Amino acid sequence: MRTLKNCLLLFVLMLCSVAIGQTKIISFENVNVVPMNTDTILPNQRVIIANNKILKIEPVSKKITYHIDVTIKASDKYLIPGLAETHYHLQNNIENEFKLLIANGITSARNMAEYNGQDHIKIKEQAKSNAILSPHYYTTGPYLKRNNFKHIDSVDVIVQYHKKRGYDYLKIADNLPKDIYLKLLETAHKENLKIVGHGQRELPLEYSLRIKSIAHVEEFMNIFTKEERESTSYLKRAAKEIKTSGVYVSPTLGIFEMISKYADKDKSELLNNDKNIKYLPKHYSDYWKSDKTNYRKNSWFTDKESLIRLEKELAWQKKFTLLLHQQGVPLMAGSDTYGLFLPGFSLHHELELIHNSGLSNYETLKTATVVPARYFNSISQSGTVSEGKLADLVLLEKNPLENISNTKTILGVVIKGEWFDREKLDKLLLEVENLNK
C-alpha cells in the first residue's frame, strides 16, 4: 500500500512539473514589490509567475529553483497590482478602448451602462474566453431611468430581463417613485441581483444606502439640503451612517471637474490641445471640442457665476470624499469615461484628485486595487501582489507610495499572465491612434 501511495505521489508531482513546463515562466528580478496588503515596500524581490498565477515571491538573493523563460530586470522599479476602473462607459470601439485600458495598467473594469446598440454580455463572454484582448470585465445592464419604470409591474419584467441576460449588476440612474424603488429592492434581492448607480435624491439618505454601490459623491450633495451640506456635524453623522450601511462609493471627481473644463473657454482650449485626444475617433473628439455640447451652450454651466459655483461644488465633493474615507467608507476609483475623459488615462487623473482630497498615496492606491477586489468578490485572487493570486501586475518606473502620479510611469503590464513591455504597450496605443485618424 505504501509503495502504491508513493507511486501516486510521484505521478502527481510529474503532472505538476509538466503543467508548469507547458507555459512560460516569467521572473521579475530585484524588483521593489508594493504588495498593497499593508503600507510597505518589499525591496529587492524576485517575483515568479506561471500559468497566470504568482508562483513565488522571494528575496532575489535566494537561489532560483525554476527554469526561467523570460527574465525582466527590474532593479529600482516597482511592482503593483493591476488597477481597476470601476466606472467605465463604452463610447466607441471596444477593442480600441480595451487597449487604452491595458496600456494604462488597468486589468479589471466595470462597465456602468449598456446603451442602445451595445451588447455587453457578448463583450463579457469575449473577454472571458480571451477572444479579444481585454481586462477582467464586469457589467451592468441598460441605463435605467424613471421612464423605464412606467408602473410597478415593470419591476418584475426588468429584473427578470437582467437575470436572464446575465448582467452582474442592475443600474438605476434616476429618482424613482418610493413604491417602485422599494419593489425593485425587494425583487432584486430575491433574485440575488445587486443594484448600483445613483442616489435617490427625493428620498431621505437611508433609502439610497440600500444598494450595493453609489456612483458619484455628487449624489450626496444633491440628497442633502443646503443647510445639511454646510453643517460639519451633520456631514460627519451622515458619513457614519453611510459607513454603517456597508455601501461602496466611487467619487468620480474627475468627470465633474471636466464640466468646468468644457464650460470655461480658457480651460477648454487647454483641454482641446491634450495630446491624448488622438486616441479618440476624430468625429467624436471634434464634437466634444466644439461649441455644440450642452456644456458650451447652456448658461447654467458657462456664466461666470456658474463657473464659480462648479468650483465650489467640486471643493465640497473633495471635502466629503475625505470625510467618507475618515469614517471608513470603502471608496473605489472610477473615472466615468465620457467625452474627452479618455478611457485608461482618466483613471490616473481620478487617483490624483482622490489624493488631493486628503487621502495618503497608499490609501488612494487602495481605491483602485484592494477595495475593488473586495467589491468584485475577487480578493482571494486579485487586489494585492501575493503568492497564489492572479498575475495581473503593473511595473512602474517610480514609487507610487511617494507620489500617486507615479502610477503613470508604466514600464509594463501583466494581464491574465501575458507580459506587455513598454514597446508592446506603445504598439497598442499606436494601433488605436492609426485606427482613429
PyMOL commands that set and color helices and strands:
alter all, ss='L'
color gray80, all
select helices_A, chain A and resi 2-21+94-103+120-128+146-148+154-165+178-190+205-208+218-223+226-229+232-245+253-263+265-272+275-279+282-289+294-297+299-302+304-326+345-356+361-366+370-375+404-408+422-435
alter helices_A, ss='H'
color red, helices_A
select strands_A, chain A and resi 26-33+42-50+53-59+70-73+78-81+83-88+106-111+136-139+169-172+194-197+213-215+248-250+393-396+410-415+418-421
alter strands_A, ss='S'
color yellow, strands_A
deselect
rebuild
show_as cartoon
